[in-house]
Amino acid sequence: MEALTPYREIVEEIKAKGSDTFKLCYQCGLCDAVCPWNEFTTFSMRRLLRESAFGFVQIEKETIWRCTTCGRCWKWCPRGVDQIGMNVALRRLATEYGVLPQAVKPVRTAIGSITSQGNPLREDRAARARWSEGLGVKTFEPGTDYLYFPCCYTCYDQRLMKVSRATVKVLDHIGLDFGILGEEVNCCGESVRKIGEEEVYKGLVKGNLKAFVDAEVKRVIVSSPHCYYTMKNEYPDFGLHIPVLSIVEVLYQALKEGRLRPKNPYPRKVIYHDPCYLGRHSGLYDEPREL
């Protein structure tokens, strides 16, 4: 029995880190069958679940970092196993003990930037609203109807800034009263939590909630599916109890009310990709197709 003690402790640690459903797995292998990773290489979520159940999983290996948290496994699982929660629990263990494989160590640089500057791109916190220059976007103040919260990449990446800039133009077009916050807010933290940095995530959330409370924010519009998922589903655990809307929902409502009316036909075929965190994780499938 003594030989089993360390393994039992690992199992209990995994449970304590937020995952208890792995014990429901009966090894049918459906998670492996639907995992996109297996179209390119070998990755067995089934095996990872089995090893976790017995405490044999090697948290220092690269395996626990391969899951992209796309959600196909739990969507198909007949037993309701939270594979993502289990994997995040393992990453929290690895982060806590500092046993990161070489391929993952560059993540530490991003975490340092997030902690100091509120974004993973090593950009200046004070430049968070620079993307909006020349658009006449007002700074959010009490009484404004909506806060527009663009993600870090659409704030700083030169190529992706066009997303937040285009969003502002459309919001203006449909007549919404909105504003933005700059250095007062942080990264939403969704991906930070998924890589096991729970305390960093909590710090980001608390910083954002303080900014929302100080500015008396009543409703939030986001572009990123990741921002949408965490603010809508996880921030309430920390005290956020205001509507969080995806830009897709806002535009869909404007279309229904006649405030958004396409003027010219578009002769080309459009292919729409469902973001994992907007479709599978958040259930928004019909609205983007109506648009």
C-alpha positions as a LaTeX table, in Angstrom:
\begin{tabular}{lrrr}
\hline
Residue & $x$ (\AA) & $y$ (\AA) & $z$ (\AA) \\
\hline
Met1 & 0.00 & 0.00 & 0.00 \\
Glu2 & 2.84 & 2.39 & 0.71 \\
Ala3 & 3.97 & 2.25 & $-2.90$ \\
Leu4 & 0.57 & 3.56 & $-4.02$ \\
Thr5 & 0.61 & 6.60 & $-1.73$ \\
Pro6 & 2.46 & 9.01 & $-4.08$ \\
Tyr7 & 0.12 & 8.12 & $-6.94$ \\
Arg8 & $-2.94$ & 8.61 & $-4.76$ \\
Glu9 & $-1.62$ & 12.03 & $-3.79$ \\
Ile10 & $-1.30$ & 12.98 & $-7.45$ \\
Val11 & $-4.91$ & 11.95 & $-8.10$ \\
Glu12 & $-6.07$ & 14.03 & $-5.14$ \\
Glu13 & $-4.02$ & 16.99 & $-6.37$ \\
Ile14 & $-5.65$ & 16.78 & $-9.78$ \\
Lys15 & $-9.07$ & 16.81 & $-8.10$ \\
Ala16 & $-8.06$ & 19.73 & $-5.90$ \\
Lys17 & $-6.92$ & 21.68 & $-8.95$ \\
Gly18 & $-10.43$ & 21.59 & $-10.37$ \\
Ser19 & $-11.05$ & 18.29 & $-12.15$ \\
Asp20 & $-13.02$ & 15.39 & $-10.75$ \\
Thr21 & $-14.88$ & 13.98 & $-13.76$ \\
Phe22 & $-11.96$ & 12.00 & $-15.20$ \\
Lys23 & $-13.01$ & 9.09 & $-12.97$ \\
Leu24 & $-16.15$ & 8.74 & $-15.16$ \\
Cys25 & $-14.13$ & 7.78 & $-18.24$ \\
Tyr26 & $-14.68$ & 4.18 & $-19.36$ \\
Gln27 & $-11.99$ & 4.31 & $-22.06$ \\
Cys28 & $-14.22$ & 4.12 & $-25.14$ \\
Gly29 & $-11.65$ & 6.14 & $-27.10$ \\
Leu30 & $-14.14$ & 8.47 & $-28.78$ \\
Cys31 & $-12.13$ & 11.47 & $-27.60$ \\
Asp32 & $-9.12$ & 10.20 & $-29.56$ \\
Ala33 & $-11.26$ & 9.51 & $-32.62$ \\
Val34 & $-12.54$ & 13.10 & $-32.86$ \\
Cys35 & $-9.38$ & 14.94 & $-31.72$ \\
Pro36 & $-7.99$ & 17.14 & $-34.56$ \\
Trp37 & $-4.45$ & 16.44 & $-33.35$ \\
Asn38 & $-4.66$ & 12.87 & $-34.59$ \\
Glu39 & $-4.99$ & 14.04 & $-38.18$ \\
Phe40 & $-1.36$ & 15.13 & $-37.98$ \\
Thr41 & 0.35 & 13.30 & $-35.12$ \\
Thr42 & $-0.37$ & 10.95 & $-32.23$ \\
Phe43 & $-2.07$ & 12.37 & $-29.16$ \\
Ser44 & $-4.22$ & 10.25 & $-26.87$ \\
Met45 & $-6.55$ & 12.07 & $-24.51$ \\
Arg46 & $-7.92$ & 8.64 & $-23.57$ \\
Arg47 & $-4.51$ & 7.56 & $-22.34$ \\
Leu48 & $-4.00$ & 10.83 & $-20.49$ \\
Leu49 & $-7.30$ & 10.32 & $-18.69$ \\
Arg50 & $-6.35$ & 6.76 & $-17.75$ \\
Glu51 & $-2.95$ & 7.78 & $-16.44$ \\
Ser52 & $-4.53$ & 10.59 & $-14.43$ \\
Ala53 & $-7.04$ & 8.23 & $-12.84$ \\
Phe54 & $-4.16$ & 6.15 & $-11.45$ \\
Gly55 & $-1.81$ & 9.04 & $-10.75$ \\
Phe56 & 0.74 & 7.85 & $-13.32$ \\
Val57 & 0.67 & 10.96 & $-15.53$ \\
Gln58 & 4.03 & 12.65 & $-16.10$ \\
Ile59 & 3.32 & 16.35 & $-15.68$ \\
Glu60 & 6.83 & 17.29 & $-16.79$ \\
Lys61 & 6.24 & 15.92 & $-20.30$ \\
Glu62 & 5.06 & 17.91 & $-23.31$ \\
Thr63 & 1.96 & 15.71 & $-23.70$ \\
Ile64 & $-0.23$ & 17.69 & $-21.29$ \\
Trp65 & 0.42 & 20.87 & $-23.30$ \\
Arg66 & $-0.72$ & 19.56 & $-26.68$ \\
Cys67 & $-4.46$ & 19.93 & $-26.13$ \\
Thr68 & $-5.74$ & 23.15 & $-27.74$ \\
Thr69 & $-8.96$ & 23.07 & $-25.65$ \\
Cys70 & $-11.06$ & 23.09 & $-28.83$ \\
Gly71 & $-13.76$ & 21.08 & $-27.04$ \\
Arg72 & $-14.48$ & 18.35 & $-29.58$ \\
Cys73 & $-13.69$ & 15.64 & $-27.03$ \\
Trp74 & $-16.12$ & 16.72 & $-24.33$ \\
Lys75 & $-18.77$ & 17.57 & $-26.92$ \\
Trp76 & $-18.76$ & 13.95 & $-28.10$ \\
Cys77 & $-18.02$ & 12.22 & $-24.78$ \\
Pro78 & $-20.89$ & 9.87 & $-23.77$ \\
Arg79 & $-19.88$ & 10.06 & $-20.10$ \\
Gly80 & $-19.71$ & 13.83 & $-19.61$ \\
Val81 & $-15.99$ & 13.81 & $-18.84$ \\
Asp82 & $-14.44$ & 17.28 & $-18.67$ \\
Gln83 & $-11.23$ & 16.52 & $-20.55$ \\
Ile84 & $-10.28$ & 20.19 & $-20.75$ \\
Gly85 & $-10.71$ & 20.69 & $-17.02$ \\
Met86 & $-8.54$ & 17.65 & $-16.35$ \\
Asn87 & $-5.85$ & 18.89 & $-18.71$ \\
Val88 & $-5.88$ & 22.38 & $-17.20$ \\
Ala89 & $-5.59$ & 20.82 & $-13.74$ \\
Leu90 & $-2.44$ & 18.99 & $-14.89$ \\
Arg91 & $-1.01$ & 22.23 & $-16.28$ \\
Arg92 & $-1.72$ & 23.97 & $-12.99$ \\
Leu93 & 0.23 & 21.23 & $-11.24$ \\
Ala94 & 3.13 & 21.53 & $-13.68$ \\
Thr95 & 3.16 & 25.31 & $-13.33$ \\
Glu96 & 3.04 & 25.12 & $-9.56$ \\
Tyr97 & 6.01 & 22.75 & $-9.44$ \\
Gly98 & 7.90 & 24.56 & $-12.20$ \\
Val99 & 8.34 & 21.44 & $-14.37$ \\
Leu100 & 7.80 & 22.88 & $-17.84$ \\
Pro101 & 9.18 & 21.20 & $-20.98$ \\
Gln102 & 11.54 & 23.22 & $-23.14$ \\
Ala103 & 8.92 & 23.81 & $-25.83$ \\
Val104 & 6.62 & 25.51 & $-23.33$ \\
Lys105 & 9.16 & 27.69 & $-21.53$ \\
Pro106 & 8.71 & 30.67 & $-23.92$ \\
Val107 & 5.23 & 30.96 & $-22.41$ \\
Arg108 & 6.93 & 32.35 & $-19.32$ \\
Thr109 & 7.91 & 35.42 & $-21.34$ \\
Ala110 & 4.29 & 36.04 & $-22.25$ \\
Ile111 & 3.21 & 35.59 & $-18.63$ \\
Gly112 & 5.79 & 38.14 & $-17.53$ \\
Ser113 & 4.44 & 40.62 & $-20.05$ \\
Ile114 & 0.84 & 39.96 & $-19.01$ \\
Thr115 & 1.72 & 40.51 & $-15.36$ \\
Ser116 & 3.60 & 43.76 & $-15.95$ \\
Gln117 & 1.81 & 45.26 & $-18.97$ \\
Gly118 & $-1.58$ & 43.53 & $-19.06$ \\
Asn119 & $-0.98$ & 41.92 & $-22.46$ \\
Pro120 & 1.04 & 38.93 & $-23.77$ \\
Leu121 & 2.78 & 40.83 & $-26.58$ \\
Arg122 & 5.32 & 42.78 & $-24.53$ \\
Glu123 & 3.65 & 46.00 & $-25.58$ \\
Asp124 & 3.28 & 49.13 & $-23.48$ \\
Arg125 & 0.15 & 49.18 & $-21.35$ \\
Ala126 & $-0.26$ & 52.89 & $-22.08$ \\
Ala127 & $-0.62$ & 52.11 & $-25.81$ \\
Arg128 & $-3.59$ & 49.78 & $-25.43$ \\
Ala129 & $-6.03$ & 52.24 & $-27.04$ \\
Arg130 & $-3.68$ & 53.43 & $-29.80$ \\
Trp131 & $-5.51$ & 51.26 & $-32.35$ \\
Ser132 & $-8.44$ & 53.70 & $-32.19$ \\
Glu133 & $-6.52$ & 56.80 & $-33.27$ \\
Gly134 & $-8.36$ & 58.82 & $-35.90$ \\
Leu135 & $-11.70$ & 57.10 & $-35.36$ \\
Gly136 & $-13.14$ & 59.54 & $-32.85$ \\
Val137 & $-13.90$ & 56.82 & $-30.32$ \\
Lys138 & $-14.74$ & 58.26 & $-26.94$ \\
Thr139 & $-13.32$ & 57.07 & $-23.66$ \\
Phe140 & $-15.96$ & 55.21 & $-21.70$ \\
Glu141 & $-17.55$ & 57.28 & $-18.95$ \\
Pro142 & $-20.48$ & 56.67 & $-16.60$ \\
Gly143 & $-23.75$ & 56.79 & $-18.50$ \\
Thr144 & $-22.37$ & 55.32 & $-21.74$ \\
Asp145 & $-24.53$ & 52.42 & $-22.91$ \\
Tyr146 & $-21.82$ & 49.92 & $-23.88$ \\
Leu147 & $-18.14$ & 49.26 & $-23.26$ \\
Tyr148 & $-16.36$ & 47.87 & $-26.30$ \\
Phe149 & $-13.59$ & 45.53 & $-25.10$ \\
Pro150 & $-11.24$ & 44.47 & $-27.94$ \\
Cys151 & $-8.79$ & 41.65 & $-27.24$ \\
Cys152 & $-5.04$ & 42.16 & $-26.87$ \\
Tyr153 & $-4.20$ & 41.13 & $-30.43$ \\
Thr154 & $-6.67$ & 43.53 & $-32.02$ \\
Cys155 & $-5.28$ & 46.27 & $-29.79$ \\
Tyr156 & $-1.60$ & 45.79 & $-30.59$ \\
Asp157 & $-1.04$ & 43.63 & $-33.67$ \\
Gln158 & $-0.74$ & 45.87 & $-36.73$ \\
Arg159 & $-2.45$ & 43.35 & $-39.00$ \\
Leu160 & $-5.31$ & 42.58 & $-36.62$ \\
Met161 & $-6.05$ & 46.17 & $-35.61$ \\
Lys162 & $-8.30$ & 46.31 & $-38.65$ \\
Val163 & $-10.73$ & 44.04 & $-36.78$ \\
Ser164 & $-11.26$ & 46.45 & $-33.88$ \\
Arg165 & $-11.26$ & 49.46 & $-36.22$ \\
Ala166 & $-13.88$ & 47.86 & $-38.47$ \\
Thr167 & $-15.94$ & 46.92 & $-35.42$ \\
Val168 & $-16.00$ & 50.53 & $-34.27$ \\
Lys169 & $-17.17$ & 51.70 & $-37.68$ \\
Val170 & $-20.02$ & 49.19 & $-37.69$ \\
Leu171 & $-21.05$ & 50.08 & $-34.13$ \\
Asp172 & $-21.13$ & 53.74 & $-35.16$ \\
His173 & $-23.17$ & 52.84 & $-38.23$ \\
Ile174 & $-25.90$ & 51.09 & $-36.24$ \\
Gly175 & $-26.10$ & 53.99 & $-33.81$ \\
Leu176 & $-24.77$ & 52.45 & $-30.61$ \\
Asp177 & $-23.58$ & 54.64 & $-27.76$ \\
Phe178 & $-20.28$ & 53.06 & $-26.74$ \\
Gly179 & $-16.82$ & 53.85 & $-25.48$ \\
Ile180 & $-13.52$ & 52.14 & $-24.76$ \\
Leu181 & $-11.07$ & 51.88 & $-21.91$ \\
Gly182 & $-7.32$ & 51.84 & $-22.47$ \\
Glu183 & $-4.61$ & 51.16 & $-19.95$ \\
Glu184 & $-7.21$ & 50.69 & $-17.22$ \\
Val185 & $-8.00$ & 47.17 & $-18.47$ \\
Asn186 & $-5.99$ & 43.98 & $-18.91$ \\
Cys187 & $-5.99$ & 40.88 & $-21.06$ \\
Cys188 & $-9.21$ & 38.97 & $-20.37$ \\
Gly189 & $-7.05$ & 36.08 & $-19.11$ \\
Glu190 & $-8.91$ & 33.18 & $-20.73$ \\
Ser191 & $-5.82$ & 31.60 & $-22.29$ \\
Val192 & $-3.82$ & 32.37 & $-19.15$ \\
Arg193 & $-6.18$ & 30.18 & $-17.16$ \\
Lys194 & $-6.02$ & 27.41 & $-19.76$ \\
Ile195 & $-2.24$ & 27.14 & $-19.43$ \\
Gly196 & $-2.51$ & 26.68 & $-15.68$ \\
Glu197 & $-1.63$ & 30.17 & $-14.41$ \\
Glu198 & $-4.63$ & 30.42 & $-12.12$ \\
Glu199 & $-3.30$ & 33.14 & $-9.81$ \\
Val200 & $-2.28$ & 35.34 & $-12.73$ \\
Tyr201 & $-5.74$ & 34.84 & $-14.19$ \\
Lys202 & $-7.40$ & 35.90 & $-10.95$ \\
Gly203 & $-5.26$ & 39.03 & $-10.86$ \\
Leu204 & $-6.29$ & 39.97 & $-14.40$ \\
Val205 & $-9.97$ & 39.40 & $-13.62$ \\
Lys206 & $-9.84$ & 41.50 & $-10.46$ \\
Gly207 & $-8.11$ & 44.31 & $-12.36$ \\
Asn208 & $-10.74$ & 44.28 & $-15.09$ \\
Leu209 & $-13.61$ & 44.15 & $-12.62$ \\
Lys210 & $-12.19$ & 47.15 & $-10.77$ \\
Ala211 & $-11.99$ & 49.07 & $-14.05$ \\
Phe212 & $-15.59$ & 48.12 & $-14.89$ \\
Val213 & $-16.87$ & 49.15 & $-11.46$ \\
Asp214 & $-14.92$ & 52.42 & $-11.42$ \\
Ala215 & $-16.30$ & 53.36 & $-14.85$ \\
Glu216 & $-19.81$ & 52.12 & $-13.98$ \\
Val217 & $-19.94$ & 49.75 & $-16.95$ \\
Lys218 & $-23.39$ & 48.25 & $-17.49$ \\
Arg219 & $-22.88$ & 46.19 & $-20.68$ \\
Val220 & $-19.84$ & 44.86 & $-22.52$ \\
Ile221 & $-19.34$ & 44.09 & $-26.22$ \\
Val222 & $-16.40$ & 41.88 & $-27.22$ \\
Ser223 & $-14.94$ & 40.74 & $-30.53$ \\
Ser224 & $-12.88$ & 37.77 & $-29.35$ \\
Pro225 & $-14.65$ & 34.45 & $-28.67$ \\
His226 & $-12.16$ & 33.86 & $-25.85$ \\
Cys227 & $-13.03$ & 37.16 & $-24.16$ \\
Tyr228 & $-16.69$ & 36.33 & $-24.65$ \\
Tyr229 & $-16.42$ & 32.87 & $-23.11$ \\
Thr230 & $-14.49$ & 33.83 & $-19.99$ \\
Met231 & $-16.36$ & 37.07 & $-19.26$ \\
Lys232 & $-19.76$ & 35.47 & $-19.77$ \\
Asn233 & $-19.12$ & 32.13 & $-18.05$ \\
Glu234 & $-16.20$ & 32.58 & $-15.63$ \\
Tyr235 & $-16.14$ & 36.25 & $-14.57$ \\
Pro236 & $-19.50$ & 35.86 & $-12.73$ \\
Asp237 & $-17.65$ & 33.64 & $-10.23$ \\
Phe238 & $-15.65$ & 36.76 & $-9.34$ \\
Gly239 & $-18.58$ & 39.17 & $-9.20$ \\
Leu240 & $-19.32$ & 40.29 & $-12.77$ \\
His241 & $-23.09$ & 40.33 & $-13.22$ \\
Ile242 & $-23.68$ & 42.45 & $-16.31$ \\
Pro243 & $-24.54$ & 41.40 & $-19.88$ \\
Val244 & $-21.57$ & 40.37 & $-22.04$ \\
Leu245 & $-22.35$ & 40.36 & $-25.76$ \\
Ser246 & $-20.42$ & 39.06 & $-28.74$ \\
Ile247 & $-20.24$ & 41.47 & $-31.66$ \\
Val248 & $-22.07$ & 38.72 & $-33.57$ \\
Glu249 & $-25.08$ & 39.02 & $-31.24$ \\
Val250 & $-25.06$ & 42.81 & $-31.49$ \\
Leu251 & $-25.00$ & 42.81 & $-35.28$ \\
Tyr252 & $-27.63$ & 40.06 & $-35.48$ \\
Gln253 & $-29.98$ & 42.13 & $-33.32$ \\
Ala254 & $-29.30$ & 45.23 & $-35.43$ \\
Leu255 & $-30.10$ & 43.22 & $-38.57$ \\
Lys256 & $-33.42$ & 42.04 & $-37.10$ \\
Glu257 & $-34.35$ & 45.60 & $-36.11$ \\
Gly258 & $-33.44$ & 47.05 & $-39.49$ \\
Arg259 & $-30.53$ & 49.15 & $-38.22$ \\
Leu260 & $-28.08$ & 47.09 & $-40.26$ \\
Arg261 & $-29.02$ & 46.79 & $-43.91$ \\
Pro262 & $-26.63$ & 45.50 & $-46.58$ \\
Lys263 & $-26.89$ & 47.84 & $-49.57$ \\
Asn264 & $-24.95$ & 46.05 & $-52.28$ \\
Pro265 & $-24.96$ & 42.38 & $-53.32$ \\
Tyr266 & $-21.78$ & 40.40 & $-52.73$ \\
Pro267 & $-21.29$ & 38.04 & $-55.69$ \\
Arg268 & $-18.70$ & 35.78 & $-54.06$ \\
Lys269 & $-19.25$ & 32.71 & $-51.92$ \\
Val270 & $-18.39$ & 33.27 & $-48.26$ \\
Ile271 & $-16.97$ & 30.47 & $-46.10$ \\
Tyr272 & $-17.52$ & 30.89 & $-42.38$ \\
His273 & $-15.34$ & 29.17 & $-39.78$ \\
Asp274 & $-16.96$ & 28.55 & $-36.40$ \\
Pro275 & $-14.48$ & 29.65 & $-33.72$ \\
Cys276 & $-14.27$ & 26.90 & $-31.10$ \\
Tyr277 & $-15.07$ & 29.30 & $-28.27$ \\
Leu278 & $-17.99$ & 30.97 & $-30.06$ \\
Gly279 & $-19.62$ & 27.85 & $-31.49$ \\
Arg280 & $-18.76$ & 24.71 & $-29.55$ \\
His281 & $-18.08$ & 26.39 & $-26.20$ \\
Ser282 & $-20.72$ & 29.14 & $-26.34$ \\
Gly283 & $-23.40$ & 27.77 & $-28.67$ \\
Leu284 & $-23.53$ & 30.70 & $-31.12$ \\
Tyr285 & $-24.08$ & 28.95 & $-34.45$ \\
Asp286 & $-27.20$ & 30.46 & $-36.03$ \\
Glu287 & $-26.53$ & 34.18 & $-35.55$ \\
Pro288 & $-23.36$ & 34.38 & $-37.67$ \\
Arg289 & $-25.04$ & 32.39 & $-40.44$ \\
Glu290 & $-27.99$ & 34.78 & $-40.46$ \\
Leu291 & $-25.55$ & 37.64 & $-40.85$ \\
\hline
\end{tabular}
